[in-house]
Amino acid sequence: MADDEKAVLEAEDRRYRAMLDADLATLDQLCADELSYAHSSGARDTKAQYFEKVRTGYYVYRRIDHPVERVEVVGDTAMVVGRMIADLDVDGVPKTIDNLAVAVWVRAGQDWRLLAYAPTRLPD
């Protein structure tokens, strides 16, 4: 595995751990200020909107699995294609989700930062 692919996967693992821990400081390091974060409901948040929802407990992640199908690095951009399988509370309501997912990362100096995340329902 190439160094860039490994670094992106490590960042992806750190992001999911930070989501489970509601660790906004780590998420802030990992997410670009221009973040576009889509949800399985079809809603889309900016970085500030998403962080506020995590901070206030609107989103509480209980379990997240994120198997990766492939990582593509093109220049200073990387795309992670896989799934997000999670148990979480959304505004106090327990949910289980199982989605296809695409995460777009961009290089920022020596680090990778999440620019966009978009889940898609599994095909019928």
C-alpha positions as CSV (number, residue, x, y, z in Angstrom):
1,M,0.0,0.0,0.0
2,A,1.3,3.4,-0.9
3,D,2.2,5.9,1.9
4,D,-0.6,8.3,0.9
5,E,-3.2,5.6,0.9
6,K,-2.0,4.4,4.3
7,A,-2.1,8.0,5.7
8,V,-5.6,8.5,4.4
9,L,-6.8,5.3,6.0
10,E,-5.2,6.2,9.3
11,A,-7.0,9.6,9.1
12,E,-10.3,7.9,8.3
13,D,-9.8,5.6,11.3
14,R,-9.0,8.6,13.6
15,R,-12.2,10.4,12.3
16,Y,-14.5,7.5,13.1
17,R,-12.9,7.1,16.6
18,A,-13.4,10.8,17.2
19,M,-17.0,10.6,16.1
20,L,-17.6,7.8,18.7
21,D,-15.8,9.8,21.4
22,A,-17.5,13.1,20.3
23,D,-13.9,14.4,20.2
24,L,-14.4,17.7,18.5
25,A,-10.8,18.8,18.9
26,T,-9.6,15.8,16.9
27,L,-12.4,16.2,14.4
28,D,-11.4,19.8,13.9
29,Q,-7.8,18.7,13.1
30,L,-9.2,16.2,10.6
31,C,-11.9,18.2,8.8
32,A,-11.3,21.0,6.3
33,D,-13.1,24.3,7.1
34,E,-15.0,23.9,3.8
35,L,-16.4,20.5,4.9
36,S,-19.7,19.3,3.4
37,Y,-21.1,16.5,5.5
38,A,-24.1,14.7,4.1
39,H,-26.2,12.3,6.2
40,S,-28.3,9.2,5.2
41,S,-31.4,11.3,5.8
42,G,-30.4,13.5,2.9
43,A,-29.6,16.5,5.2
44,R,-26.2,18.2,4.6
45,D,-24.2,20.2,7.1
46,T,-21.3,22.6,7.0
47,K,-18.4,21.9,9.4
48,A,-19.9,24.3,12.0
49,Q,-23.4,22.8,11.7
50,Y,-22.1,19.2,12.0
51,F,-19.9,20.0,15.0
52,E,-22.7,21.8,16.8
53,K,-24.9,18.7,16.4
54,V,-22.2,16.4,17.7
55,R,-21.4,18.9,20.6
56,T,-25.1,19.1,21.7
57,G,-25.7,15.4,21.4
58,Y,-28.0,15.6,18.4
59,Y,-25.8,12.9,16.9
60,V,-24.5,10.3,19.4
61,Y,-22.5,7.5,17.8
62,R,-22.7,4.1,19.6
63,R,-20.9,1.8,17.1
64,I,-19.4,2.4,13.7
65,D,-17.9,0.0,11.3
66,H,-16.4,1.4,8.1
67,P,-15.1,-1.3,5.8
68,V,-13.2,0.2,2.9
69,E,-13.6,-1.0,-0.7
70,R,-10.8,1.1,-2.2
71,V,-8.8,4.2,-1.8
72,E,-7.8,6.4,-4.9
73,V,-5.2,9.1,-4.5
74,V,-4.9,11.6,-7.4
75,G,-2.4,14.4,-6.6
76,D,-3.5,16.1,-3.4
77,T,-7.0,14.5,-3.3
78,A,-8.0,11.1,-2.1
79,M,-11.3,9.3,-2.3
80,V,-12.3,6.5,0.1
81,V,-15.1,4.3,-1.1
82,G,-16.7,1.9,1.3
83,R,-19.5,1.6,3.8
84,M,-20.6,3.1,7.1
85,I,-22.5,0.7,9.3
86,A,-23.5,2.4,12.6
87,D,-25.7,2.4,15.6
88,L,-26.4,6.0,16.7
89,D,-29.0,8.3,18.3
90,V,-30.3,11.1,16.1
91,D,-32.1,13.7,18.3
92,G,-32.6,11.0,20.9
93,V,-34.0,8.4,18.6
94,P,-31.9,5.2,18.2
95,K,-31.1,4.3,14.6
96,T,-29.1,1.7,12.7
97,I,-27.7,2.7,9.4
98,D,-25.9,0.7,6.7
99,N,-24.9,2.9,3.7
100,L,-22.4,3.0,0.9
101,A,-20.1,5.9,1.6
102,V,-17.6,8.2,-0.2
103,A,-15.2,10.4,1.7
104,V,-13.1,13.0,-0.1
105,W,-9.8,14.0,1.6
106,V,-7.4,16.7,0.6
107,R,-3.8,17.1,1.5
108,A,-3.0,20.1,3.8
109,G,0.7,20.3,4.3
110,Q,1.7,16.9,5.7
111,D,-1.8,16.0,6.8
112,W,-5.0,14.9,5.2
113,R,-8.3,16.7,5.9
114,L,-11.8,15.5,5.2
115,L,-13.4,17.8,2.6
116,A,-16.7,15.9,1.9
117,Y,-18.6,12.9,3.1
118,A,-21.6,11.5,1.4
119,P,-23.6,8.3,2.2
120,T,-25.9,6.5,-0.2
121,R,-28.5,3.9,0.6
122,L,-27.7,0.4,-0.4
123,P,-29.3,-0.8,-3.7
124,D,-32.5,-2.9,-3.3
